[in-house]
Amino acid sequence: MLGHTVSLAETRSTVRDALELLKGDPKPENVVEARNLLESLIDDLTYTGTITEVEQLNQRLVGGATV
């Protein structure tokens, strides 16, 4: 995967998908799925060296959510 970059569009899409799963009173499985989406995105961004901003966003979105 050398040379892989995560586009802004891909990042936005993933975050929007996660937010959609967390709307209202989300089911526990939706929280888990949203967390998995964001963790995967974080892994991709960590690899590309752009983790700081997304890590902060993740903290705001699901940092305190538990299942």
PDB file of N, H, CA, C and O in Angstrom:
ATOM      1  N   MET A   1       0.820  -1.194   0.000  1.00  0.00           N
ATOM      2  CA  MET A   1       0.000   0.000   0.000  1.00  0.00           C
ATOM      3  C   MET A   1       0.865   1.260   0.000  1.00  0.00           C
ATOM      4  O   MET A   1       0.371   2.351   0.285  1.00  0.00           O
ATOM      5  N   LEU A   2       2.112   1.117  -0.308  1.00  0.00           N
ATOM      6  H   LEU A   2       2.513   0.231  -0.539  1.00  0.00           H
ATOM      7  CA  LEU A   2       3.027   2.239  -0.349  1.00  0.00           C
ATOM      8  C   LEU A   2       2.517   3.277  -1.341  1.00  0.00           C
ATOM      9  O   LEU A   2       2.151   2.948  -2.469  1.00  0.00           O
ATOM     10  N   GLY A   3       2.499   4.537  -0.905  1.00  0.00           N
ATOM     11  H   GLY A   3       2.797   4.804   0.011  1.00  0.00           H
ATOM     12  CA  GLY A   3       2.050   5.593  -1.773  1.00  0.00           C
ATOM     13  C   GLY A   3       0.557   5.873  -1.692  1.00  0.00           C
ATOM     14  O   GLY A   3       0.065   6.795  -2.344  1.00  0.00           O
ATOM     15  N   HIS A   4      -0.172   5.089  -0.899  1.00  0.00           N
ATOM     16  H   HIS A   4       0.227   4.340  -0.370  1.00  0.00           H
ATOM     17  CA  HIS A   4      -1.613   5.304  -0.756  1.00  0.00           C
ATOM     18  C   HIS A   4      -1.869   6.625  -0.044  1.00  0.00           C
ATOM     19  O   HIS A   4      -1.226   6.932   0.960  1.00  0.00           O
ATOM     20  N   THR A   5      -2.791   7.390  -0.557  1.00  0.00           N
ATOM     21  H   THR A   5      -3.313   7.142  -1.372  1.00  0.00           H
ATOM     22  CA  THR A   5      -3.206   8.611   0.128  1.00  0.00           C
ATOM     23  C   THR A   5      -4.701   8.538   0.368  1.00  0.00           C
ATOM     24  O   THR A   5      -5.441   7.899  -0.381  1.00  0.00           O
ATOM     25  N   VAL A   6      -5.124   9.200   1.416  1.00  0.00           N
ATOM     26  H   VAL A   6      -4.523   9.719   2.024  1.00  0.00           H
ATOM     27  CA  VAL A   6      -6.541   9.254   1.743  1.00  0.00           C
ATOM     28  C   VAL A   6      -7.042  10.619   1.299  1.00  0.00           C
ATOM     29  O   VAL A   6      -6.590  11.652   1.793  1.00  0.00           O
ATOM     30  N   SER A   7      -7.979  10.612   0.365  1.00  0.00           N
ATOM     31  H   SER A   7      -8.346   9.773  -0.037  1.00  0.00           H
ATOM     32  CA  SER A   7      -8.486  11.874  -0.162  1.00  0.00           C
ATOM     33  C   SER A   7      -9.420  12.538   0.840  1.00  0.00           C
ATOM     34  O   SER A   7      -9.981  11.892   1.725  1.00  0.00           O
ATOM     35  N   LEU A   8      -9.567  13.831   0.674  1.00  0.00           N
ATOM     36  H   LEU A   8      -9.111  14.356  -0.045  1.00  0.00           H
ATOM     37  CA  LEU A   8     -10.501  14.576   1.506  1.00  0.00           C
ATOM     38  C   LEU A   8     -11.919  14.055   1.294  1.00  0.00           C
ATOM     39  O   LEU A   8     -12.693  13.957   2.246  1.00  0.00           O
ATOM     40  N   ALA A   9     -12.260  13.724   0.060  1.00  0.00           N
ATOM     41  H   ALA A   9     -11.631  13.804  -0.713  1.00  0.00           H
ATOM     42  CA  ALA A   9     -13.599  13.196  -0.231  1.00  0.00           C
ATOM     43  C   ALA A   9     -13.830  11.871   0.490  1.00  0.00           C
ATOM     44  O   ALA A   9     -14.910  11.637   1.032  1.00  0.00           O
ATOM     45  N   GLU A  10     -12.817  11.002   0.497  1.00  0.00           N
ATOM     46  H   GLU A  10     -11.939  11.192   0.056  1.00  0.00           H
ATOM     47  CA  GLU A  10     -12.924   9.720   1.197  1.00  0.00           C
ATOM     48  C   GLU A  10     -13.086   9.941   2.701  1.00  0.00           C
ATOM     49  O   GLU A  10     -13.883   9.268   3.355  1.00  0.00           O
ATOM     50  N   THR A  11     -12.325  10.885   3.235  1.00  0.00           N
ATOM     51  H   THR A  11     -11.677  11.431   2.704  1.00  0.00           H
ATOM     52  CA  THR A  11     -12.409  11.200   4.659  1.00  0.00           C
ATOM     53  C   THR A  11     -13.795  11.726   5.007  1.00  0.00           C
ATOM     54  O   THR A  11     -14.410  11.275   5.974  1.00  0.00           O
ATOM     55  N   ARG A  12     -14.280  12.667   4.231  1.00  0.00           N
ATOM     56  H   ARG A  12     -13.781  13.033   3.446  1.00  0.00           H
ATOM     57  CA  ARG A  12     -15.613  13.236   4.477  1.00  0.00           C
ATOM     58  C   ARG A  12     -16.695  12.164   4.397  1.00  0.00           C
ATOM     59  O   ARG A  12     -17.588  12.110   5.243  1.00  0.00           O
ATOM     60  N   SER A  13     -16.610  11.325   3.394  1.00  0.00           N
ATOM     61  H   SER A  13     -15.885  11.369   2.707  1.00  0.00           H
ATOM     62  CA  SER A  13     -17.602  10.275   3.208  1.00  0.00           C
ATOM     63  C   SER A  13     -17.631   9.325   4.402  1.00  0.00           C
ATOM     64  O   SER A  13     -18.703   8.960   4.886  1.00  0.00           O
ATOM     65  N   THR A  14     -16.470   8.934   4.868  1.00  0.00           N
ATOM     66  H   THR A  14     -15.599   9.231   4.475  1.00  0.00           H
ATOM     67  CA  THR A  14     -16.393   8.022   6.009  1.00  0.00           C
ATOM     68  C   THR A  14     -16.955   8.672   7.264  1.00  0.00           C
ATOM     69  O   THR A  14     -17.701   8.042   8.014  1.00  0.00           O
ATOM     70  N   VAL A  15     -16.600   9.929   7.493  1.00  0.00           N
ATOM     71  H   VAL A  15     -15.994  10.441   6.884  1.00  0.00           H
ATOM     72  CA  VAL A  15     -17.105  10.637   8.676  1.00  0.00           C
ATOM     73  C   VAL A  15     -18.618  10.813   8.576  1.00  0.00           C
ATOM     74  O   VAL A  15     -19.322  10.656   9.574  1.00  0.00           O
ATOM     75  N   ARG A  16     -19.121  11.132   7.406  1.00  0.00           N
ATOM     76  H   ARG A  16     -18.550  11.260   6.595  1.00  0.00           H
ATOM     77  CA  ARG A  16     -20.576  11.274   7.232  1.00  0.00           C
ATOM     78  C   ARG A  16     -21.294   9.949   7.473  1.00  0.00           C
ATOM     79  O   ARG A  16     -22.355   9.920   8.097  1.00  0.00           O
ATOM     80  N   ASP A  17     -20.714   8.850   6.979  1.00  0.00           N
ATOM     81  H   ASP A  17     -19.852   8.873   6.472  1.00  0.00           H
ATOM     82  CA  ASP A  17     -21.298   7.529   7.222  1.00  0.00           C
ATOM     83  C   ASP A  17     -21.355   7.238   8.719  1.00  0.00           C
ATOM     84  O   ASP A  17     -22.358   6.733   9.223  1.00  0.00           O
ATOM     85  N   ALA A  18     -20.279   7.557   9.420  1.00  0.00           N
ATOM     86  H   ALA A  18     -19.464   7.967   9.011  1.00  0.00           H
ATOM     87  CA  ALA A  18     -20.235   7.328  10.865  1.00  0.00           C
ATOM     88  C   ALA A  18     -21.274   8.196  11.574  1.00  0.00           C
ATOM     89  O   ALA A  18     -21.971   7.721  12.471  1.00  0.00           O
ATOM     90  N   LEU A  19     -21.377   9.449  11.180  1.00  0.00           N
ATOM     91  H   LEU A  19     -20.810   9.835  10.451  1.00  0.00           H
ATOM     92  CA  LEU A  19     -22.366  10.339  11.791  1.00  0.00           C
ATOM     93  C   LEU A  19     -23.788   9.842  11.562  1.00  0.00           C
ATOM     94  O   LEU A  19     -24.627   9.907  12.460  1.00  0.00           O
ATOM     95  N   GLU A  20     -24.054   9.350  10.369  1.00  0.00           N
ATOM     96  H   GLU A  20     -23.373   9.297   9.639  1.00  0.00           H
ATOM     97  CA  GLU A  20     -25.381   8.813  10.049  1.00  0.00           C
ATOM     98  C   GLU A  20     -25.724   7.651  10.978  1.00  0.00           C
ATOM     99  O   GLU A  20     -26.858   7.532  11.442  1.00  0.00           O
ATOM    100  N   LEU A  21     -24.749   6.805  11.243  1.00  0.00           N
ATOM    101  H   LEU A  21     -23.828   6.901  10.866  1.00  0.00           H
ATOM    102  CA  LEU A  21     -24.963   5.662  12.141  1.00  0.00           C
ATOM    103  C   LEU A  21     -25.223   6.103  13.578  1.00  0.00           C
ATOM    104  O   LEU A  21     -25.853   5.376  14.346  1.00  0.00           O
ATOM    105  N   LEU A  22     -24.743   7.286  13.943  1.00  0.00           N
ATOM    106  H   LEU A  22     -24.231   7.876  13.319  1.00  0.00           H
ATOM    107  CA  LEU A  22     -24.846   7.753  15.329  1.00  0.00           C
ATOM    108  C   LEU A  22     -26.008   8.713  15.565  1.00  0.00           C
ATOM    109  O   LEU A  22     -26.170   9.219  16.675  1.00  0.00           O
ATOM    110  N   LYS A  23     -26.822   8.972  14.533  1.00  0.00           N
ATOM    111  H   LYS A  23     -26.691   8.561  13.631  1.00  0.00           H
ATOM    112  CA  LYS A  23     -27.947   9.901  14.686  1.00  0.00           C
ATOM    113  C   LYS A  23     -28.970   9.376  15.681  1.00  0.00           C
ATOM    114  O   LYS A  23     -29.175   8.171  15.823  1.00  0.00           O
ATOM    115  N   GLY A  24     -29.602  10.317  16.359  1.00  0.00           N
ATOM    116  H   GLY A  24     -29.436  11.296  16.243  1.00  0.00           H
ATOM    117  CA  GLY A  24     -30.667   9.957  17.294  1.00  0.00           C
ATOM    118  C   GLY A  24     -30.137   9.148  18.462  1.00  0.00           C
ATOM    119  O   GLY A  24     -29.132   9.499  19.081  1.00  0.00           O
ATOM    120  N   ASP A  25     -30.824   8.072  18.748  1.00  0.00           N
ATOM    121  H   ASP A  25     -31.640   7.786  18.246  1.00  0.00           H
ATOM    122  CA  ASP A  25     -30.429   7.159  19.820  1.00  0.00           C
ATOM    123  C   ASP A  25     -29.918   5.885  19.156  1.00  0.00           C
ATOM    124  O   ASP A  25     -30.679   4.936  18.967  1.00  0.00           O
ATOM    125  N   PRO A  26     -28.631   5.858  18.801  1.00  0.00           N
ATOM    126  CA  PRO A  26     -28.115   4.752  17.988  1.00  0.00           C
ATOM    127  C   PRO A  26     -28.118   3.416  18.719  1.00  0.00           C
ATOM    128  O   PRO A  26     -27.915   3.343  19.931  1.00  0.00           O
ATOM    129  N   LYS A  27     -28.354   2.370  17.946  1.00  0.00           N
ATOM    130  H   LYS A  27     -28.519   2.430  16.962  1.00  0.00           H
ATOM    131  CA  LYS A  27     -28.264   1.012  18.471  1.00  0.00           C
ATOM    132  C   LYS A  27     -26.801   0.713  18.770  1.00  0.00           C
ATOM    133  O   LYS A  27     -25.911   1.270  18.127  1.00  0.00           O
ATOM    134  N   PRO A  28     -26.545  -0.162  19.741  1.00  0.00           N
ATOM    135  CA  PRO A  28     -25.150  -0.506  20.062  1.00  0.00           C
ATOM    136  C   PRO A  28     -24.357  -0.990  18.848  1.00  0.00           C
ATOM    137  O   PRO A  28     -23.178  -0.664  18.707  1.00  0.00           O
ATOM    138  N   GLU A  29     -24.999  -1.764  17.971  1.00  0.00           N
ATOM    139  H   GLU A  29     -25.957  -2.029  18.085  1.00  0.00           H
ATOM    140  CA  GLU A  29     -24.268  -2.255  16.800  1.00  0.00           C
ATOM    141  C   GLU A  29     -23.904  -1.120  15.840  1.00  0.00           C
ATOM    142  O   GLU A  29     -22.901  -1.203  15.131  1.00  0.00           O
ATOM    143  N   ASN A  30     -24.722  -0.055  15.817  1.00  0.00           N
ATOM    144  H   ASN A  30     -25.537   0.012  16.393  1.00  0.00           H
ATOM    145  CA  ASN A  30     -24.390   1.101  14.983  1.00  0.00           C
ATOM    146  C   ASN A  30     -23.206   1.869  15.558  1.00  0.00           C
ATOM    147  O   ASN A  30     -22.371   2.389  14.817  1.00  0.00           O
ATOM    148  N   VAL A  31     -23.141   1.935  16.887  1.00  0.00           N
ATOM    149  H   VAL A  31     -23.818   1.512  17.489  1.00  0.00           H
ATOM    150  CA  VAL A  31     -22.000   2.589  17.532  1.00  0.00           C
ATOM    151  C   VAL A  31     -20.722   1.822  17.205  1.00  0.00           C
ATOM    152  O   VAL A  31     -19.689   2.415  16.898  1.00  0.00           O
ATOM    153  N   VAL A  32     -20.808   0.502  17.277  1.00  0.00           N
ATOM    154  H   VAL A  32     -21.647   0.020  17.527  1.00  0.00           H
ATOM    155  CA  VAL A  32     -19.645  -0.334  16.959  1.00  0.00           C
ATOM    156  C   VAL A  32     -19.238  -0.143  15.499  1.00  0.00           C
ATOM    157  O   VAL A  32     -18.051  -0.006  15.200  1.00  0.00           O
ATOM    158  N   GLU A  33     -20.206  -0.133  14.596  1.00  0.00           N
ATOM    159  H   GLU A  33     -21.170  -0.244  14.839  1.00  0.00           H
ATOM    160  CA  GLU A  33     -19.894   0.042  13.172  1.00  0.00           C
ATOM    161  C   GLU A  33     -19.273   1.414  12.909  1.00  0.00           C
ATOM    162  O   GLU A  33     -18.313   1.528  12.147  1.00  0.00           O
ATOM    163  N   ALA A  34     -19.824   2.457  13.543  1.00  0.00           N
ATOM    164  H   ALA A  34     -20.604   2.364  14.162  1.00  0.00           H
ATOM    165  CA  ALA A  34     -19.264   3.801  13.381  1.00  0.00           C
ATOM    166  C   ALA A  34     -17.836   3.847  13.912  1.00  0.00           C
ATOM    167  O   ALA A  34     -16.949   4.423  13.281  1.00  0.00           O
ATOM    168  N   ARG A  35     -17.623   3.245  15.063  1.00  0.00           N
ATOM    169  H   ARG A  35     -18.343   2.777  15.575  1.00  0.00           H
ATOM    170  CA  ARG A  35     -16.276   3.205  15.639  1.00  0.00           C
ATOM    171  C   ARG A  35     -15.312   2.476  14.696  1.00  0.00           C
ATOM    172  O   ARG A  35     -14.184   2.922  14.487  1.00  0.00           O
ATOM    173  N   ASN A  36     -15.762   1.362  14.134  1.00  0.00           N
ATOM    174  H   ASN A  36     -16.679   1.000  14.305  1.00  0.00           H
ATOM    175  CA  ASN A  36     -14.914   0.604  13.210  1.00  0.00           C
ATOM    176  C   ASN A  36     -14.568   1.421  11.964  1.00  0.00           C
ATOM    177  O   ASN A  36     -13.430   1.401  11.495  1.00  0.00           O
ATOM    178  N   LEU A  37     -15.561   2.140  11.432  1.00  0.00           N
ATOM    179  H   LEU A  37     -16.486   2.156  11.812  1.00  0.00           H
ATOM    180  CA  LEU A  37     -15.304   3.001  10.274  1.00  0.00           C
ATOM    181  C   LEU A  37     -14.242   4.048  10.596  1.00  0.00           C
ATOM    182  O   LEU A  37     -13.306   4.266   9.826  1.00  0.00           O
ATOM    183  N   LEU A  38     -14.412   4.695  11.757  1.00  0.00           N
ATOM    184  H   LEU A  38     -15.172   4.519  12.382  1.00  0.00           H
ATOM    185  CA  LEU A  38     -13.476   5.750  12.128  1.00  0.00           C
ATOM    186  C   LEU A  38     -12.097   5.204  12.465  1.00  0.00           C
ATOM    187  O   LEU A  38     -11.085   5.826  12.142  1.00  0.00           O
ATOM    188  N   GLU A  39     -12.050   4.051  13.109  1.00  0.00           N
ATOM    189  H   GLU A  39     -12.871   3.545  13.372  1.00  0.00           H
ATOM    190  CA  GLU A  39     -10.747   3.453  13.414  1.00  0.00           C
ATOM    191  C   GLU A  39     -10.012   3.063  12.137  1.00  0.00           C
ATOM    192  O   GLU A  39      -8.794   3.215  12.047  1.00  0.00           O
ATOM    193  N   SER A  40     -10.745   2.564  11.157  1.00  0.00           N
ATOM    194  H   SER A  40     -11.734   2.440  11.230  1.00  0.00           H
ATOM    195  CA  SER A  40     -10.132   2.229   9.872  1.00  0.00           C
ATOM    196  C   SER A  40      -9.598   3.485   9.188  1.00  0.00           C
ATOM    197  O   SER A  40      -8.498   3.484   8.634  1.00  0.00           O
ATOM    198  N   LEU A  41     -10.385   4.548   9.234  1.00  0.00           N
ATOM    199  H   LEU A  41     -11.278   4.549   9.683  1.00  0.00           H
ATOM    200  CA  LEU A  41      -9.939   5.816   8.664  1.00  0.00           C
ATOM    201  C   LEU A  41      -8.703   6.318   9.402  1.00  0.00           C
ATOM    202  O   LEU A  41      -7.749   6.781   8.776  1.00  0.00           O
ATOM    203  N   ILE A  42      -8.717   6.229  10.719  1.00  0.00           N
ATOM    204  H   ILE A  42      -9.491   5.853  11.227  1.00  0.00           H
ATOM    205  CA  ILE A  42      -7.561   6.652  11.509  1.00  0.00           C
ATOM    206  C   ILE A  42      -6.326   5.841  11.134  1.00  0.00           C
ATOM    207  O   ILE A  42      -5.231   6.390  11.010  1.00  0.00           O
ATOM    208  N   ASP A  43      -6.501   4.541  10.955  1.00  0.00           N
ATOM    209  H   ASP A  43      -7.391   4.095  11.055  1.00  0.00           H
ATOM    210  CA  ASP A  43      -5.372   3.702  10.534  1.00  0.00           C
ATOM    211  C   ASP A  43      -4.809   4.181   9.197  1.00  0.00           C
ATOM    212  O   ASP A  43      -3.594   4.296   9.031  1.00  0.00           O
ATOM    213  N   ASP A  44      -5.703   4.457   8.247  1.00  0.00           N
ATOM    214  H   ASP A  44      -6.689   4.363   8.382  1.00  0.00           H
ATOM    215  CA  ASP A  44      -5.259   4.938   6.935  1.00  0.00           C
ATOM    216  C   ASP A  44      -4.542   6.280   7.053  1.00  0.00           C
ATOM    217  O   ASP A  44      -3.513   6.503   6.414  1.00  0.00           O
ATOM    218  N   LEU A  45      -5.092   7.165   7.870  1.00  0.00           N
ATOM    219  H   LEU A  45      -5.928   6.984   8.388  1.00  0.00           H
ATOM    220  CA  LEU A  45      -4.490   8.487   8.015  1.00  0.00           C
ATOM    221  C   LEU A  45      -3.192   8.431   8.810  1.00  0.00           C
ATOM    222  O   LEU A  45      -2.278   9.216   8.558  1.00  0.00           O
ATOM    223  N   THR A  46      -3.104   7.524   9.753  1.00  0.00           N
ATOM    224  H   THR A  46      -3.847   6.886   9.958  1.00  0.00           H
ATOM    225  CA  THR A  46      -1.859   7.348  10.496  1.00  0.00           C
ATOM    226  C   THR A  46      -0.763   6.924   9.531  1.00  0.00           C
ATOM    227  O   THR A  46       0.362   7.419   9.590  1.00  0.00           O
ATOM    228  N   TYR A  47      -1.109   5.999   8.642  1.00  0.00           N
ATOM    229  H   TYR A  47      -2.023   5.597   8.594  1.00  0.00           H
ATOM    230  CA  TYR A  47      -0.153   5.516   7.650  1.00  0.00           C
ATOM    231  C   TYR A  47       0.341   6.654   6.761  1.00  0.00           C
ATOM    232  O   TYR A  47       1.514   6.700   6.389  1.00  0.00           O
ATOM    233  N   THR A  48      -0.563   7.568   6.426  1.00  0.00           N
ATOM    234  H   THR A  48      -1.516   7.530   6.728  1.00  0.00           H
ATOM    235  CA  THR A  48      -0.190   8.668   5.535  1.00  0.00           C
ATOM    236  C   THR A  48       0.342   9.875   6.297  1.00  0.00           C
ATOM    237  O   THR A  48       0.767  10.853   5.682  1.00  0.00           O
ATOM    238  N   GLY A  49       0.326   9.819   7.631  1.00  0.00           N
ATOM    239  H   GLY A  49      -0.019   9.024   8.130  1.00  0.00           H
ATOM    240  CA  GLY A  49       0.900  10.888   8.439  1.00  0.00           C
ATOM    241  C   GLY A  49      -0.012  12.066   8.687  1.00  0.00           C
ATOM    242  O   GLY A  49       0.472  13.156   8.993  1.00  0.00           O
ATOM    243  N   THR A  50      -1.328  11.885   8.566  1.00  0.00           N
ATOM    244  H   THR A  50      -1.721  11.000   8.318  1.00  0.00           H
ATOM    245  CA  THR A  50      -2.264  12.995   8.769  1.00  0.00           C
ATOM    246  C   THR A  50      -3.229  12.704   9.909  1.00  0.00           C
ATOM    247  O   THR A  50      -4.414  13.024   9.814  1.00  0.00           O
ATOM    248  N   ILE A  51      -2.740  12.106  10.976  1.00  0.00           N
ATOM    249  H   ILE A  51      -1.777  11.846  11.053  1.00  0.00           H
ATOM    250  CA  ILE A  51      -3.609  11.617  12.032  1.00  0.00           C
ATOM    251  C   ILE A  51      -4.131  12.696  12.977  1.00  0.00           C
ATOM    252  O   ILE A  51      -5.249  12.550  13.471  1.00  0.00           O
ATOM    253  N   THR A  52      -3.417  13.736  13.249  1.00  0.00           N
ATOM    254  H   THR A  52      -2.509  13.855  12.847  1.00  0.00           H
ATOM    255  CA  THR A  52      -3.764  14.660  14.318  1.00  0.00           C
ATOM    256  C   THR A  52      -5.186  15.192  14.207  1.00  0.00           C
ATOM    257  O   THR A  52      -5.941  15.125  15.177  1.00  0.00           O
ATOM    258  N   GLU A  53      -5.568  15.718  13.048  1.00  0.00           N
ATOM    259  H   GLU A  53      -4.955  15.772  12.260  1.00  0.00           H
ATOM    260  CA  GLU A  53      -6.891  16.311  12.895  1.00  0.00           C
ATOM    261  C   GLU A  53      -7.994  15.272  13.035  1.00  0.00           C
ATOM    262  O   GLU A  53      -9.015  15.535  13.671  1.00  0.00           O
ATOM    263  N   VAL A  54      -7.803  14.109  12.454  1.00  0.00           N
ATOM    264  H   VAL A  54      -6.975  13.895  11.937  1.00  0.00           H
ATOM    265  CA  VAL A  54      -8.833  13.080  12.504  1.00  0.00           C
ATOM    266  C   VAL A  54      -8.946  12.499  13.906  1.00  0.00           C
ATOM    267  O   VAL A  54     -10.046  12.172  14.350  1.00  0.00           O
ATOM    268  N   GLU A  55      -7.838  12.367  14.601  1.00  0.00           N
ATOM    269  H   GLU A  55      -6.944  12.632  14.240  1.00  0.00           H
ATOM    270  CA  GLU A  55      -7.880  11.875  15.971  1.00  0.00           C
ATOM    271  C   GLU A  55      -8.711  12.824  16.836  1.00  0.00           C
ATOM    272  O   GLU A  55      -9.495  12.373  17.672  1.00  0.00           O
ATOM    273  N   GLN A  56      -8.547  14.108  16.645  1.00  0.00           N
ATOM    274  H   GLN A  56      -7.910  14.474  15.966  1.00  0.00           H
ATOM    275  CA  GLN A  56      -9.336  15.083  17.386  1.00  0.00           C
ATOM    276  C   GLN A  56     -10.816  14.961  17.038  1.00  0.00           C
ATOM    277  O   GLN A  56     -11.666  15.032  17.925  1.00  0.00           O
ATOM    278  N   LEU A  57     -11.128  14.781  15.770  1.00  0.00           N
ATOM    279  H   LEU A  57     -10.437  14.724  15.049  1.00  0.00           H
ATOM    280  CA  LEU A  57     -12.513  14.613  15.342  1.00  0.00           C
ATOM    281  C   LEU A  57     -13.109  13.350  15.951  1.00  0.00           C
ATOM    282  O   LEU A  57     -14.240  13.368  16.436  1.00  0.00           O
ATOM    283  N   ASN A  58     -12.361  12.266  15.927  1.00  0.00           N
ATOM    284  H   ASN A  58     -11.442  12.252  15.533  1.00  0.00           H
ATOM    285  CA  ASN A  58     -12.830  11.013  16.502  1.00  0.00           C
ATOM    286  C   ASN A  58     -13.132  11.181  17.985  1.00  0.00           C
ATOM    287  O   ASN A  58     -14.127  10.645  18.474  1.00  0.00           O
ATOM    288  N   GLN A  59     -12.299  11.907  18.701  1.00  0.00           N
ATOM    289  H   GLN A  59     -11.491  12.342  18.303  1.00  0.00           H
ATOM    290  CA  GLN A  59     -12.526  12.150  20.122  1.00  0.00           C
ATOM    291  C   GLN A  59     -13.866  12.858  20.331  1.00  0.00           C
ATOM    292  O   GLN A  59     -14.600  12.537  21.266  1.00  0.00           O
ATOM    293  N   ARG A  60     -14.179  13.805  19.475  1.00  0.00           N
ATOM    294  H   ARG A  60     -13.583  14.066  18.716  1.00  0.00           H
ATOM    295  CA  ARG A  60     -15.447  14.534  19.607  1.00  0.00           C
ATOM    296  C   ARG A  60     -16.640  13.667  19.233  1.00  0.00           C
ATOM    297  O   ARG A  60     -17.704  13.786  19.840  1.00  0.00           O
ATOM    298  N   LEU A  61     -16.477  12.789  18.233  1.00  0.00           N
ATOM    299  H   LEU A  61     -15.613  12.692  17.739  1.00  0.00           H
ATOM    300  CA  LEU A  61     -17.603  11.997  17.740  1.00  0.00           C
ATOM    301  C   LEU A  61     -17.938  10.819  18.640  1.00  0.00           C
ATOM    302  O   LEU A  61     -19.080  10.686  19.080  1.00  0.00           O
ATOM    303  N   VAL A  62     -16.964   9.964  18.922  1.00  0.00           N
ATOM    304  H   VAL A  62     -16.036  10.072  18.565  1.00  0.00           H
ATOM    305  CA  VAL A  62     -17.247   8.732  19.658  1.00  0.00           C
ATOM    306  C   VAL A  62     -16.250   8.459  20.765  1.00  0.00           C
ATOM    307  O   VAL A  62     -16.201   7.349  21.295  1.00  0.00           O
ATOM    308  N   GLY A  63     -15.471   9.433  21.112  1.00  0.00           N
ATOM    309  H   GLY A  63     -15.511  10.334  20.681  1.00  0.00           H
ATOM    310  CA  GLY A  63     -14.452   9.226  22.125  1.00  0.00           C
ATOM    311  C   GLY A  63     -15.003   8.697  23.428  1.00  0.00           C
ATOM    312  O   GLY A  63     -14.345   7.897  24.092  1.00  0.00           O
ATOM    313  N   GLY A  64     -16.187   9.119  23.812  1.00  0.00           N
ATOM    314  H   GLY A  64     -16.722   9.769  23.272  1.00  0.00           H
ATOM    315  CA  GLY A  64     -16.753   8.673  25.073  1.00  0.00           C
ATOM    316  C   GLY A  64     -17.812   7.598  24.931  1.00  0.00           C
ATOM    317  O   GLY A  64     -18.354   7.137  25.935  1.00  0.00           O
ATOM    318  N   ALA A  65     -18.119   7.189  23.713  1.00  0.00           N
ATOM    319  H   ALA A  65     -17.678   7.564  22.898  1.00  0.00           H
ATOM    320  CA  ALA A  65     -19.176   6.191  23.499  1.00  0.00           C
ATOM    321  C   ALA A  65     -18.707   4.810  23.926  1.00  0.00           C
ATOM    322  O   ALA A  65     -17.583   4.399  23.637  1.00  0.00           O
ATOM    323  N   THR A  66     -19.584   4.107  24.615  1.00  0.00           N
ATOM    324  H   THR A  66     -20.497   4.441  24.849  1.00  0.00           H
ATOM    325  CA  THR A  66     -19.287   2.730  25.000  1.00  0.00           C
ATOM    326  C   THR A  66     -20.440   1.850  24.574  1.00  0.00           C
ATOM    327  O   THR A  66     -21.564   2.316  24.387  1.00  0.00           O
ATOM    328  N   VAL A  67     -20.151   0.591  24.424  1.00  0.00           N
ATOM    329  H   VAL A  67     -19.238   0.212  24.576  1.00  0.00           H
ATOM    330  CA  VAL A  67     -21.178  -0.366  23.995  1.00  0.00           C
ATOM    331  C   VAL A  67     -21.473  -1.303  25.131  1.00  0.00           C
ATOM    332  O   VAL A  67     -22.310  -2.196  24.994  1.00  0.00           O
TER     333      VAL A  67
END
